[in-house]
């Protein structure tokens, strides 16, 4: 009966259920772990001035560059069956170490900054590794049916994690939450080992073999990303897609932050919490029951530019009516659409690439390019508002142009995928 229900509402076949359930549990556990530790990280940000935090953001970019380079080296040396579980085990141990350092040096100003940077690096790399793994386990046809359902696990994890922090922060202390988060990272480590065995027996898998290392050099991911002809390089196209996405993400974040300047702290907390709740509930429903049907019926040519096109319209509305609840509505639609539709659709693109591109090139895009986009758009929007004196409505009009480019690029990438 369960098999029949899953086939009808999610398009998952009986022989895929074990791998899909494990993958769902995988992303649920890593997102729950991250959102627990994220609340501790963001709580530290109030201890620093804007200039200090901006410096930490910039420093995070350079650390991300180094970590991704080292990750590329590890990919070339370590047997694949141990690569993915090893990464989550490594991060778990480093967080245990940081907890010990914070506990032994409570008055240190440097250790909290190191912790903030390291959590920021982890936030992107752990998701990148997961989706690389998914593109390795499932082929192109499977991804269209399965990735949306799996992505729902991320939204559920993003609900579970903050709930744990909310319930226990005052009872056990914020630093103790690091221990809970670190311990939870052992769960995906064991799931990755189990999924590795699934890959070995899955004839339709994209896997090229679990008992060998990927090979190559630490800089291969950057070479793959910039490989000529660059305008026909799928990795480069996905990278620009990410940069345009970070532009809209940064704009909406800054807009809400500025509108809430004169609002009291408790009301701000309620608004942000309400946004997170609405995003994750909408994201779960859409990802579990809508994404697979959308991609199977219309392909990525329609699915990938869908959310960006909606954001174009929303930005134009915001330019006419730049008020709080319009921005909040935009944020909910943007984030829920990203988590439930755009991201799983974007991850499907990697199923057409070889393993080296999936793991090395993808990490460059998801971590280094993403962080570079954050810095670029943060300073760009600051220049528009504080330098040129544009109002929220004026910046929203410019944002609609960015969203239009984002939608067009999504259409081109989706067309490429559907023709493959």
C-alpha positions as a Python dict, from the first residue, in 0.01 Angstrom:
ca = {
    (1, 'X'): (0, 0, 0),
    (2, 'X'): (286, 238, 87),
    (3, 'X'): (455, 157, -243),
    (4, 'X'): (131, 230, -430),
    (5, 'X'): (82, 564, -253),
    (6, 'X'): (440, 674, -318),
    (7, 'X'): (413, 582, -687),
    (8, 'X'): (93, 780, -729),
    (9, 'X'): (190, 1101, -551),
    (10, 'X'): (568, 1110, -598),
    (11, 'X'): (645, 894, -905),
    (12, 'X'): (896, 686, -704),
    (13, 'X'): (932, 325, -824),
    (14, 'X'): (939, 33, -577),
    (15, 'X'): (1305, -53, -644),
    (16, 'X'): (1403, 308, -567),
    (17, 'X'): (1226, 346, -232),
    (18, 'X'): (1520, 235, -13),
    (19, 'X'): (1766, 474, -178),
    (20, 'X'): (1515, 761, -180),
    (21, 'X'): (1423, 718, 188),
    (22, 'X'): (1791, 705, 285),
    (23, 'X'): (1860, 1017, 76),
    (24, 'X'): (1564, 1193, 237),
    (25, 'X'): (1699, 1105, 584),
    (26, 'X'): (2047, 1215, 472),
    (27, 'X'): (1951, 1572, 381),
    (28, 'X'): (1711, 1596, 676),
    (29, 'X'): (1993, 1518, 920),
    (30, 'X'): (2250, 1753, 766),
    (31, 'X'): (2002, 2043, 747),
    (32, 'X'): (1880, 1982, 1103),
    (33, 'X'): (2241, 1974, 1224),
    (34, 'X'): (2327, 2291, 1033),
    (35, 'X'): (2023, 2490, 1151),
    (36, 'X'): (2103, 2403, 1513),
    (37, 'X'): (2459, 2531, 1483),
    (38, 'X'): (2355, 2821, 1259),
    (39, 'X'): (2150, 2974, 1541),
    (40, 'X'): (2460, 2969, 1761),
    (41, 'X'): (2665, 3132, 1485),
    (42, 'X'): (2411, 3406, 1413),
    (43, 'X'): (2380, 3479, 1784),
    (44, 'X'): (2750, 3568, 1791),
    (45, 'X'): (2710, 3827, 1513),
    (46, 'X'): (2555, 4079, 1753),
    (47, 'X'): (2888, 4103, 1935),
    (48, 'X'): (3052, 4271, 1633),
    (49, 'X'): (3012, 4600, 1451),
    (50, 'X'): (2898, 4611, 1088),
    (51, 'X'): (3257, 4671, 977),
    (52, 'X'): (3383, 4375, 1180),
    (53, 'X'): (3113, 4146, 1043),
    (54, 'X'): (3180, 4261, 685),
    (55, 'X'): (3547, 4180, 738),
    (56, 'X'): (3453, 3834, 864),
    (57, 'X'): (3235, 3780, 554),
    (58, 'X'): (3525, 3874, 329),
    (59, 'X'): (3759, 3648, 524),
    (60, 'X'): (3504, 3367, 484),
    (61, 'X'): (3535, 3396, 107),
    (62, 'X'): (3911, 3342, 115),
    (63, 'X'): (3884, 3054, 361),
    (64, 'X'): (3619, 2901, 133),
    (65, 'X'): (3863, 2925, -159),
    (66, 'X'): (4130, 2740, 39),
    (67, 'X'): (3888, 2475, 168),
    (68, 'X'): (3749, 2402, -178),
    (69, 'X'): (4103, 2371, -316),
    (70, 'X'): (4189, 2125, -40),
    (71, 'X'): (3862, 1941, -104),
    (72, 'X'): (3964, 1906, -469),
    (73, 'X'): (4292, 1752, -355),
    (74, 'X'): (4111, 1511, -124),
    (75, 'X'): (3878, 1408, -407),
    (76, 'X'): (4180, 1314, -617),
    (77, 'X'): (4340, 1100, -345),
    (78, 'X'): (4072, 929, -136),
    (79, 'X'): (3871, 629, -254),
    (80, 'X'): (3521, 747, -341),
    (81, 'X'): (3339, 509, -108),
    (82, 'X'): (3505, 687, 186),
    (83, 'X'): (3499, 1042, 47),
    (84, 'X'): (3146, 1152, 133),
    (85, 'X'): (3117, 989, 478),
    (86, 'X'): (3469, 1114, 558),
    (87, 'X'): (3371, 1475, 490),
    (88, 'X'): (3082, 1470, 738),
    (89, 'X'): (3291, 1287, 995),
    (90, 'X'): (3564, 1550, 953),
    (91, 'X'): (3326, 1842, 1008),
    (92, 'X'): (3176, 1670, 1310),
    (93, 'X'): (3518, 1634, 1471),
    (94, 'X'): (3612, 1996, 1396),
    (95, 'X'): (3294, 2121, 1563),
    (96, 'X'): (3369, 1908, 1869),
    (97, 'X'): (3713, 2071, 1872),
    (98, 'X'): (3570, 2422, 1843),
    (99, 'X'): (3328, 2350, 2126),
    (100, 'X'): (3620, 2249, 2348),
    (101, 'X'): (3811, 2564, 2252),
    (102, 'X'): (3511, 2787, 2330),
    (103, 'X'): (3454, 2613, 2663),
    (104, 'X'): (3822, 2639, 2766),
    (105, 'X'): (3860, 3000, 2645),
    (106, 'X'): (3529, 3176, 2723),
    (107, 'X'): (3685, 3523, 2705),
    (108, 'X'): (3854, 3475, 2368),
    (109, 'X'): (3752, 3711, 2086),
    (110, 'X'): (3928, 3515, 1810),
    (111, 'X'): (3775, 3169, 1865),
    (112, 'X'): (3412, 3287, 1816),
    (113, 'X'): (3517, 3451, 1488),
    (114, 'X'): (3687, 3129, 1374),
    (115, 'X'): (3371, 2940, 1468),
    (116, 'X'): (3154, 3184, 1268),
    (117, 'X'): (3372, 3149, 958),
    (118, 'X'): (3391, 2769, 982),
    (119, 'X'): (3013, 2729, 1017),
    (120, 'X'): (2970, 2956, 713),
    (121, 'X'): (3205, 2737, 508),
    (122, 'X'): (3026, 2424, 627),
    (123, 'X'): (2684, 2570, 541),
    (124, 'X'): (2751, 2560, 168),
    (125, 'X'): (3000, 2276, 130),
    (126, 'X'): (2791, 2019, 314),
    (127, 'X'): (2492, 2082, 84),
    (128, 'X'): (2714, 2082, -225),
    (129, 'X'): (2863, 1744, -132),
    (130, 'X'): (2516, 1601, -70),
    (131, 'X'): (2378, 1701, -410),
    (132, 'X'): (2697, 1587, -583),
    (133, 'X'): (2635, 1251, -420),
    (134, 'X'): (2273, 1249, -537),
    (135, 'X'): (2380, 1324, -896),
    (136, 'X'): (2618, 1029, -863),
    (137, 'X'): (2353, 788, -735),
    (138, 'X'): (2061, 880, -961),
    (139, 'X'): (2066, 930, -1336),
    (140, 'X'): (1901, 1204, -1541),
    (141, 'X'): (1561, 1032, -1575),
    (142, 'X'): (1546, 941, -1207),
    (143, 'X'): (1643, 1292, -1097),
    (144, 'X'): (1334, 1441, -1261),
    (145, 'X'): (1109, 1212, -1058),
    (146, 'X'): (1302, 1191, -731),
    (147, 'X'): (1495, 1510, -653),
    (148, 'X'): (1189, 1713, -562),
    (149, 'X'): (1078, 1459, -301),
    (150, 'X'): (1430, 1435, -157),
    (151, 'X'): (1453, 1815, -140),
    (152, 'X'): (1152, 1814, 94),
    (153, 'X'): (1381, 1656, 353),
    (154, 'X'): (1585, 1976, 361),
    (155, 'X'): (1279, 2184, 449),
    (156, 'X'): (1180, 1941, 725),
    (157, 'X'): (1535, 1952, 861),
    (158, 'X'): (1522, 2331, 846),
    (159, 'X'): (1210, 2317, 1066),
    (160, 'X'): (1345, 2056, 1309),
    (161, 'X'): (1684, 2224, 1367),
    (162, 'X'): (1561, 2568, 1480),
    (163, 'X'): (1295, 2399, 1695),
    (164, 'X'): (1569, 2217, 1888),
    (165, 'X'): (1757, 2545, 1937),
    (166, 'X'): (1441, 2725, 2044),
    (167, 'X'): (1351, 2459, 2303),
    (168, 'X'): (1693, 2394, 2454),
    (169, 'X'): (1906, 2708, 2417),
    (170, 'X'): (1798, 2851, 2753),
    (171, 'X'): (1802, 2512, 2927),
    (172, 'X'): (2144, 2381, 2830),
    (173, 'X'): (2315, 2691, 2687),
    (174, 'X'): (2398, 2788, 2330),
    (175, 'X'): (2743, 2628, 2332),
    (176, 'X'): (2598, 2290, 2430),
    (177, 'X'): (2391, 2301, 2110),
    (178, 'X'): (2720, 2262, 1922),
    (179, 'X'): (2755, 1917, 2077),
    (180, 'X'): (2406, 1817, 1958),
    (181, 'X'): (2477, 1943, 1608),
    (182, 'X'): (2817, 1773, 1595),
    (183, 'X'): (2672, 1442, 1712),
    (184, 'X'): (2396, 1457, 1451),
    (185, 'X'): (2657, 1474, 1173),
    (186, 'X'): (2746, 1111, 1243),
    (187, 'X'): (2403, 1016, 1107),
    (188, 'X'): (2472, 1126, 744),
    (189, 'X'): (2816, 967, 771),
    (190, 'X'): (2659, 622, 820),
    (191, 'X'): (2381, 689, 569),
    (192, 'X'): (2645, 777, 308),
    (193, 'X'): (2809, 438, 364),
    (194, 'X'): (2475, 264, 315),
    (195, 'X'): (2399, 465, 1),
    (196, 'X'): (2746, 381, -129),
    (197, 'X'): (2646, 16, -125),
    (198, 'X'): (2324, 107, -306),
    (199, 'X'): (2529, 282, -574),
    (200, 'X'): (2745, -25, -623),
    (201, 'X'): (2439, -236, -711),
    (202, 'X'): (2243, 30, -901),
    (203, 'X'): (2284, -38, -1271),
    (204, 'X'): (2131, 297, -1372),
    (205, 'X'): (2358, 493, -1139),
    (206, 'X'): (2589, 768, -1264),
    (207, 'X'): (2864, 619, -1047),
    (208, 'X'): (3192, 531, -1216),
    (209, 'X'): (3305, 301, -935),
    (210, 'X'): (3332, 330, -560),
    (211, 'X'): (3670, 168, -508),
    (212, 'X'): (3884, 425, -685),
    (213, 'X'): (3968, 790, -620),
    (214, 'X'): (3848, 1053, -866),
    (215, 'X'): (4209, 1148, -944),
    (216, 'X'): (4349, 1471, -1083),
    (217, 'X'): (4476, 1780, -897),
    (218, 'X'): (4339, 2020, -638),
    (219, 'X'): (4286, 2296, -896),
    (220, 'X'): (4079, 2080, -1133),
    (221, 'X'): (3749, 2221, -1004),
    (222, 'X'): (3853, 2576, -1093),
    (223, 'X'): (3982, 2458, -1433),
    (224, 'X'): (3652, 2281, -1503),
    (225, 'X'): (3458, 2593, -1408),
    (226, 'X'): (3662, 2817, -1641),
    (227, 'X'): (3714, 2565, -1922),
    (228, 'X'): (3681, 2723, -2271),
    (229, 'X'): (3472, 2782, -2468),
    (230, 'X'): (3338, 2946, -2157),
    (231, 'X'): (3000, 3044, -2304),
    (232, 'X'): (2930, 2676, -2376),
    (233, 'X'): (3062, 2553, -2041),
    (234, 'X'): (2771, 2416, -1838),
    (235, 'X'): (2953, 2465, -1507),
    (236, 'X'): (3019, 2831, -1588),
    (237, 'X'): (2655, 2881, -1684),
    (238, 'X'): (2540, 2728, -1354),
    (239, 'X'): (2790, 2951, -1172),
    (240, 'X'): (2645, 3268, -1329),
    (241, 'X'): (2297, 3137, -1245),
    (242, 'X'): (2410, 3113, -880),
    (243, 'X'): (2557, 3465, -888),
    (244, 'X'): (2230, 3611, -1017),
    (245, 'X'): (2042, 3417, -750),
    (246, 'X'): (2264, 3559, -474),
    (247, 'X'): (2187, 3905, -611),
    (248, 'X'): (1815, 3864, -547),
    (249, 'X'): (1880, 3690, -216),
    (250, 'X'): (2105, 3972, -93),
    (251, 'X'): (1862, 4240, -212),
    (252, 'X'): (1563, 4094, -29),
    (253, 'X'): (1765, 4034, 289),
    (254, 'X'): (1893, 4394, 292),
    (255, 'X'): (1547, 4529, 213),
    (256, 'X'): (1385, 4352, 508),
    (257, 'X'): (1673, 4447, 737),
    (258, 'X'): (1640, 4815, 647),
    (259, 'X'): (1260, 4823, 675),
    (260, 'X'): (1280, 4668, 1023),
    (261, 'X'): (1533, 4923, 1151),
    (262, 'X'): (1276, 5103, 1368),
    (263, 'X'): (1093, 4788, 1477),
    (264, 'X'): (1158, 4645, 1825),
    (265, 'X'): (1369, 4331, 1859),
    (266, 'X'): (1085, 4099, 1967),
    (267, 'X'): (873, 4194, 1666),
    (268, 'X'): (1172, 4147, 1435),
    (269, 'X'): (1227, 3799, 1576),
    (270, 'X'): (861, 3712, 1521),
    (271, 'X'): (869, 3837, 1162),
    (272, 'X'): (1184, 3641, 1074),
    (273, 'X'): (1052, 3330, 1250),
    (274, 'X'): (721, 3363, 1064),
    (275, 'X'): (908, 3389, 733),
    (276, 'X'): (1110, 3074, 809),
    (277, 'X'): (799, 2880, 908),
    (278, 'X'): (602, 2986, 599),
    (279, 'X'): (897, 2912, 371),
    (280, 'X'): (958, 2564, 506),
    (281, 'X'): (592, 2457, 519),
    (282, 'X'): (533, 2580, 163),
    (283, 'X'): (864, 2426, 56),
    (284, 'X'): (781, 2082, 198),
    (285, 'X'): (438, 2065, 30),
    (286, 'X'): (571, 2185, -306),
    (287, 'X'): (882, 1966, -307),
    (288, 'X'): (705, 1646, -204),
    (289, 'X'): (406, 1666, -435),
    (290, 'X'): (469, 1929, -702),
    (291, 'X'): (829, 1941, -823),
    (292, 'X'): (853, 1594, -976),
    (293, 'X'): (526, 1642, -1164),
    (294, 'X'): (640, 1981, -1286),
    (295, 'X'): (974, 1858, -1417),
    (296, 'X'): (828, 1544, -1576),
    (297, 'X'): (549, 1730, -1755),
    (298, 'X'): (725, 2050, -1863),
    (299, 'X'): (1095, 1966, -1837),
    (300, 'X'): (1363, 2200, -1706),
    (301, 'X'): (1304, 2445, -1990),
    (302, 'X'): (997, 2564, -1797),
    (303, 'X'): (1082, 2452, -1443),
    (304, 'X'): (1421, 2622, -1404),
    (305, 'X'): (1316, 2976, -1509),
    (306, 'X'): (975, 2951, -1337),
    (307, 'X'): (1067, 3096, -997),
    (308, 'X'): (1300, 3364, -1145),
    (309, 'X'): (1016, 3479, -1373),
    (310, 'X'): (779, 3501, -1074),
    (311, 'X'): (1043, 3710, -897),
    (312, 'X'): (1056, 3948, -1196),
    (313, 'X'): (685, 4020, -1148),
    (314, 'X'): (721, 4043, -769),
    (315, 'X'): (1008, 4292, -804),
    (316, 'X'): (802, 4514, -1032),
    (317, 'X'): (517, 4508, -778),
    (318, 'X'): (766, 4597, -504),
    (319, 'X'): (900, 4889, -709),
    (320, 'X'): (547, 5032, -713),
    (321, 'X'): (457, 4941, -354),
    (322, 'X'): (778, 4918, -145),
    (323, 'X'): (623, 4819, 188),
    (324, 'X'): (716, 4554, 446),
    (325, 'X'): (458, 4289, 369),
    (326, 'X'): (529, 4299, -3),
    (327, 'X'): (897, 4234, 74),
    (328, 'X'): (804, 3959, 320),
    (329, 'X'): (581, 3794, 61),
    (330, 'X'): (862, 3817, -192),
    (331, 'X'): (1101, 3655, 54),
    (332, 'X'): (865, 3365, 122),
    (333, 'X'): (800, 3298, -246),
    (334, 'X'): (1168, 3332, -336),
    (335, 'X'): (1305, 3102, -67),
    (336, 'X'): (1029, 2841, -87),
    (337, 'X'): (1059, 2837, -466),
    (338, 'X'): (1437, 2807, -444),
    (339, 'X'): (1430, 2518, -196),
    (340, 'X'): (1142, 2326, -354),
    (341, 'X'): (1174, 2394, -728),
    (342, 'X'): (1479, 2586, -846),
    (343, 'X'): (1745, 2408, -642),
    (344, 'X'): (1640, 2047, -716),
    (345, 'X'): (1596, 2145, -1082),
    (346, 'X'): (1942, 2304, -1082),
    (347, 'X'): (2093, 1993, -924),
    (348, 'X'): (1949, 1782, -1207),
    (349, 'X'): (2187, 1959, -1445),
    (350, 'X'): (2482, 1787, -1278),
    (351, 'X'): (2352, 1442, -1371),
    (352, 'X'): (2471, 1513, -1727),
    (353, 'X'): (2832, 1570, -1613),
    (354, 'X'): (3112, 1332, -1522),
    (355, 'X'): (3207, 1256, -1162),
    (356, 'X'): (3502, 1498, -1153),
    (357, 'X'): (3279, 1787, -1256),
    (358, 'X'): (3005, 1678, -1016),
    (359, 'X'): (3232, 1681, -713),
    (360, 'X'): (3520, 1920, -789),
    (361, 'X'): (3356, 2175, -1017),
    (362, 'X'): (3031, 2179, -822),
    (363, 'X'): (3204, 2262, -494),
    (364, 'X'): (3372, 2562, -659),
    (365, 'X'): (3032, 2689, -772),
    (366, 'X'): (2842, 2620, -452),
    (367, 'X'): (3101, 2762, -213),
    (368, 'X'): (3353, 2997, -378),
    (369, 'X'): (3130, 3143, -651),
    (370, 'X'): (2837, 3169, -409),
    (371, 'X'): (3042, 3359, -149),
    (372, 'X'): (3191, 3583, -419),
    (373, 'X'): (2836, 3665, -533),
    (374, 'X'): (2740, 3753, -176),
    (375, 'X'): (3025, 4004, -147),
    (376, 'X'): (2967, 4154, -493),
    (377, 'X'): (2594, 4212, -450),
    (378, 'X'): (2620, 4331, -90),
    (379, 'X'): (2854, 4613, -193),
    (380, 'X'): (2655, 4677, -513),
    (381, 'X'): (2325, 4731, -331),
    (382, 'X'): (2500, 4936, -64),
    (383, 'X'): (2636, 5157, -342),
    (384, 'X'): (2290, 5197, -496),
    (385, 'X'): (2125, 5298, -170),
    (386, 'X'): (2396, 5486, 17),
    (387, 'X'): (2609, 5597, -277),
    (388, 'X'): (2345, 5692, -534),
    (389, 'X'): (2065, 5745, -283),
    (390, 'X'): (1813, 5518, -456),
    (391, 'X'): (1498, 5428, -265),
    (392, 'X'): (1376, 5072, -212),
    (393, 'X'): (1142, 5111, -509),
    (394, 'X'): (1425, 5222, -737),
    (395, 'X'): (1650, 4934, -633),
    (396, 'X'): (1358, 4692, -679),
    (397, 'X'): (1324, 4811, -1041),
    (398, 'X'): (1692, 4731, -1098),
    (399, 'X'): (1640, 4399, -917),
    (400, 'X'): (1367, 4308, -1164),
    (401, 'X'): (1623, 4343, -1443),
    (402, 'X'): (1861, 4110, -1257),
    (403, 'X'): (1574, 3863, -1209),
    (404, 'X'): (1494, 3880, -1582),
    (405, 'X'): (1854, 3784, -1666),
    (406, 'X'): (1828, 3506, -1409),
    (407, 'X'): (1509, 3374, -1572),
    (408, 'X'): (1659, 3386, -1923),
    (409, 'X'): (1969, 3196, -1812),
    (410, 'X'): (1746, 2941, -1640),
    (411, 'X'): (1560, 2892, -1968),
    (412, 'X'): (1887, 2836, -2157),
    (413, 'X'): (2020, 2589, -1901),
    (414, 'X'): (1687, 2404, -1889),
    (415, 'X'): (1678, 2379, -2268),
    (416, 'X'): (2027, 2231, -2267),
    (417, 'X'): (1924, 1967, -2012),
    (418, 'X'): (1606, 1868, -2199),
    (419, 'X'): (1799, 1824, -2525),
    (420, 'X'): (2067, 1603, -2372),
}
